[in-house]
Amino acid sequence: MRILHVITGLGVGGAEQQLRLLLRHLPAECEVVTLTNPGPVAEGLAADGVRVTHLGMAGNRDLAALPRLARLIRRGRYDLVHTHLYRACLYGRIAARLAGVRAVVATEHSLGDSQLEGRPLTAGVRGLYLLGERLGRCTVAVSPTVAGRLARWGVSGPRVAVVPNGIDLARFAYDPDARPRTRARLGLPADAFVIGGIGRLVPGKRFDVLVRALAALPADCRLLLVGGGPEESALRRTARETGVAGRVVFAGERPYLPDGSPGPGLPELASAMDVLAAPSPEEAFGLAVVEALAAGLPVRYASCPALEDLPSEAAPDAARVPCDAGAYARALAEVRAAGPGPRTAPEAARHYCITRSAARLMDVYTAALARTVPPSRSPQGVSPS
């Protein structure tokens, strides 16, 4: 089976890194086209032996990219086209149809109740989304929560399949040797209580809540923010204004798969943390939360469909906290007072093993090629490969 994955960009982001991880486990011949930004994940894919083509799209209205993409698909003689992220889903579906490929699958990674990929939802965005959706055979939702949002938008239930994001459990397992080494590299005291925040530094992630919460916590507490984005300067300003600039570390964008980059990767950074705080009030899945659980971390989150779709006992040290600085300060103080626990992965993390997600996605591909869509199943119902 020859599959072309079309994605908007390949910078360090959850959807982009999830694609790379999936391609390591899919039993199919896969190639990738990125419309823009062939960043670090493109380099990682190339290192994995995956052919990556940069389409060189200039912007959302670069219609000249459409025939270029259609020609590329036609020349590649692909059995199926799989699109990821809004722009790639729109252009990729149209181009696939122009190239004569009818088996088109699209994954919806980032649909919230009020935003899509961090941007406010408008009537125009929704209308264009629904027009494009009809050109494919199946839309993959990364959680039942996203499937419900698609249904409320008017996407027919039989056209939606739930395939949860997956994680590499072994890669995220707690590494006691990496903990002191990573802390020393980042300038974090060995005995500090380190609060982690992982994700794009954009307004919707609400990392400002953690900066303000830090100001109400004891001096031995540090905040380690992993990610990059346009909100970094505002977060640094908030840290200065609240008097905690010296207690906040910005680690930048970090991959979670080895790619030859200098410095610690995301799993090593997770080993250096004592708790993961995720104040974003609106998520499609909550990948950072599940990765933190795989590292054995206690988690305090505002929104995480991945956990909300499972029984509470699957993640006993994960608790929901309102997106409020005072609430987070109290919750994190409680974690600090409780002291460290065993760094073992709970059942929730094992539910989202990448091999299960890859097996389910292959079911979706087979059904799309057969012009049917398999019934959606909960993460518990996915059989491991």
N, C-alpha and C positions, 0 to 999 in steps of 0.2 A: 504494500500500500504506500503510494507516494503522496505526501501531505505537504502543503505549503502553509506556513503560519505567517500571517500578516499582522504587524503590530505598529502602533503609532510611533514609538521610539524605544530605544534600548539603553536608557540611562538606568541608574540604580533605583528601582521602585519595586513594589510588591508584585505587580502583574508581570513585570519584566523578569524578575528573578524566579517567579513561579513558572514562567514559560521555560526558562533554562533548566530548572529542576525536572519539569515534566518530560522534556525531551531526552533526559538521561534515562527515563524509565519507560518510554513508549516503544513498543515493538513495531516500529514503522520507520520508513525512510522519510526523514523530515528536513525541510529547508526553511529559511526564514527571510522575509522581506521586512525591513524597517522603513517606514515612510520618512522619518526624520531621525536625527540624533543617534547615530551609531556609537553609543557610549560604552561604558565598561562592560555591560552585559553582552554587547555584541562581541567584544574581545573574548569574554568568557566562553560564549558559544563557539567562536572560531577555535579556541583552544580545545573544546570538546570534540572538534571535528565536524561541526555543523556549518554548512554553507550559509553565509549571511550576505544579503544584497541590500545596499542602501539606495532607495529610490530617489532621494534628493528632493523631496517635496518641499516647496517654499512656504506653504501656509495652508490654512483651511480651504482657501478658494483657488488653490493651484490645480485647476481642472486639467491642465496638460499632464498631470501625473496619472490620470485615469487611463488613457490609452497606453502609456508606458507600462503600467501595472498589468493591464489586460494582455499585452504582448508577452510579457514575462510569464504570465500564467499559461498562456497558450503554448509557448515554446517548451515549458517544463513538463507538459503532459501529466499534470497532477490529477490524482483521483479525487482529492478533496482539498478544499481551502478552509482554513480555520483562522478567524479574525479575532483580534484582541484590542480593546479600548475603542472609544467612540469614533474617532476619525478613521481608524483602520477598518472598523466594522462597516462604516458607510461606504468608503471607497473600495474596500476589499470585496464586499458583496456585489457591488455593481460591476467591478472589473471581472470577477469570476463569472458572472452571467454573460458578459460580453465575450469572454474567452470560451464559453461553452461548458463551463463546469457548473453543474447544478447541485452537487453535494457541497453545501456551504454550511459551516458551523461557526457560531460566534459565541465567545465567552463574555458574559457581563461581570466584570471584576469590581466595579465601583459605583453601582447605582444605590443612592440613598433615597430617603423620603423627600429631601429638599435640594439635593445636589447630585451632580454626576461628575466624578473625577475631580472633586473639590470645587466645582463651579456651580453657581445657582442654576436650578432647572427652570427653563422658560417654556412657554407654549410652543415656540419655534423649535427648540431642541427636542422636545417630546414628539412633535409631529414628524420631524425629519427622522428621528430614531425609529418610529413605528413604520414609516415608509420603507426604510432600509431593512427592517426586520423581516418584512414579507418576502424579501428576495432570497433569504436563506431557508434552510430546512429545519434548523434547530437552534435555539438559544440556550446556552449553558449558564445556569445561575450557580454562583459559588456557595450559596446557602439557601435553605428554604425561605429565609427572610427575603432574600433578593427575588426568589421565585414569586413570593407573594406580592412584592412591589411591581414586578412585571405584569402579573395578573391584574392588578389595580390599574395599570396603564392601558390595559386592553389586549395584551399579548395572550393568545389562546393557550390554555393550559397544556394541551397535547404537544405544543411546539416548544415546550420548556423542559429541560432535563437538569436535575441538580447533580453537580459534580463538585464536591467541596475542594477547597485548596488543600494541598498536601505539604507535609514537612519531612525533612530527612532527620529521623529520630536520632540516629547514631551521630550525625554531625553536630546536633545541638546538645548532646549529653554533657552534663556538667564536667568540667575539666579542672580539678583542684590545682594542677600545676600552672594552668593558664591564668588563674585568678591573680596571684601576686605579680606575675610577669606583666600582665596587662595593666594592672593598677599602677605599677611603677612607670610604665611607658607613658601613661596618661597623666602622671603627677597626682594620682589619688592616694591619700594615706592608706596604709595597710589596714588600719583599724576604723576607717570611715564607714558610715552607713550609706551605701550608694543606691540612690533611686534612679532607675533607668527609664528613659522615654525613647521609643523607637518609632520612626516614621518620617514622612516628608514634613519639612518645616514650612507648613502652610497654615493659614488661619483656622481651617476646619479641624485640625488636629488638636487645637487648644492647649499647646504646650505652655502658653502663658500661665495657665492655671497651676502648673507644677512649679514654675518659677516663683509665683506668689505664695504658694504653699510652702516652699523651701524657706522663705523668710520667717515663717512661724515655727520652724523646726530647730532643734538644737544645732550648735555650731559644728558638730561632728558629721552632720548630714551633707551629702553632696548630690548634685543632680548631673547625670550623664545623659546627654541628648545625642542620639545616633541618627543622623540623617542630614540632608541638605535641602535648601529651598529658599524662597523669597522672604520668609518670615524671620530668618536668622538675625538680621540687623535689629528688628523690632524686639525680638526676644533678648538680645544682648542689652538693648536700652532698658527694657523692663528689669533685667537683672541688676543693672547699675542703679536704677531708681529705687529698687527695693533693698539695696545694700548687700546683695548676694553674688555679685559678679565674680568674686574670687572662689565661689563654691559651685559654679556651673561650668561643666566641661562640654564643649562642642566637639564631638568626635568626627563629624562629617559623614558623608555617605560611605557605607561599608558593605561589601558583598557578604553573602553567607555561604557561598561556594568558593573554594580556592581558585584564584585567577592570577596569581603572581603579584598582586598588589602589595606594596609595603604596608606594614602595620597589621594590627589584629583584625580579624574578620568579625562578623556579627556574633557567631557562637562564642568566640573568645571574650567579646565585650559582655555578653550575657553572663558568662562565668564570673566576671568581675562585679556584677550587680548583686544587690541584696533583695530587691523587689522591682517589679515592672509596674509602672503606672501608665495607664492609657486613658487620658481624659476626653478623647474625642467622643462627642455625643451621638455620632451617626456613622456607622460602619456597615460595610457589605458583608464582611466575614470576621475580621479581627485577627489577621495573620500574625502580627507581632505578639499578641496575647498567647496564641497557641505555641509559637516558637519559644516564648518565655517559659511556658509550662513544661515544654520538652527539656528545658535547661534546669528544671526543678525549682523555679522561682515562684514565690507567692506573687499574685497578681491582683491589682486593684484597677478596675476598668469602669468606664461609663457606658460603653456599648460594645458588645461582642456577640453577634449572631452565632458564631461557632460554638460558644458556650451556652447561649440561650436555647439552642436547639437540642441540648443534651441534658440529662438529669443532673441536678446539682452535685450529687455525690461523685460524678465523673471528674470534678476539679474542686476538691474540698478546700484548697487554699486560694481560691479565686472568689473575689467579692465585688459586687457592683457598688460604685460610689457616684453620687451626683457630680456633674461637671461644675464644681465649685471649689475655690481655693481653700476655704475653711474646711469643707468636708474632706478634701484630700489631705490637708495637714493633719486632721484628727486620725484618718484611716492609716496614714503612713506612720504616725507616731505609735499607733497600736502595733503595727508590724515590727517596728524597731524595738518596742518594749518586750515583745514576745520572744525575741532572740532568733537565731538561725535554726532552721529545721533541716530535715534530710533533703538533699538535692536530687530527688528522684522524680521521674516523669509520671504524672497521674494518668488515669485511663483516658481522659479527654485528649491528651496529646497522642496517645496510641491510636485513637479513633481516626486521626487525620494523617496517618502514614501515607507517604507519597505513592507507594505501590498500590494502595487501594484506589486512590484518585486516578492513577494511570489506567488501571483495569476498567474502571467505570467509564473513562473517556473513550477507551477502545470500543466499549459497547455502543456509545453514542455514535462513533464513526461508522461502525458496522450498520447501525440502523439508518443513518443518513444516506449511506450508499444504497441501502435497500428501500429508500423512500418512506421509512417509518421512523418514529421516535420512541425509544423504549420508555416504559413508565418510570417516573422519578422515584428514587428511593432515598431514604434517610441515610446519613453516614453509617449508621449501624448496619444497614442492609447491604453495604457494598462488600463484596467478597475480595479478600486480598489476592493478589496475583502470586 
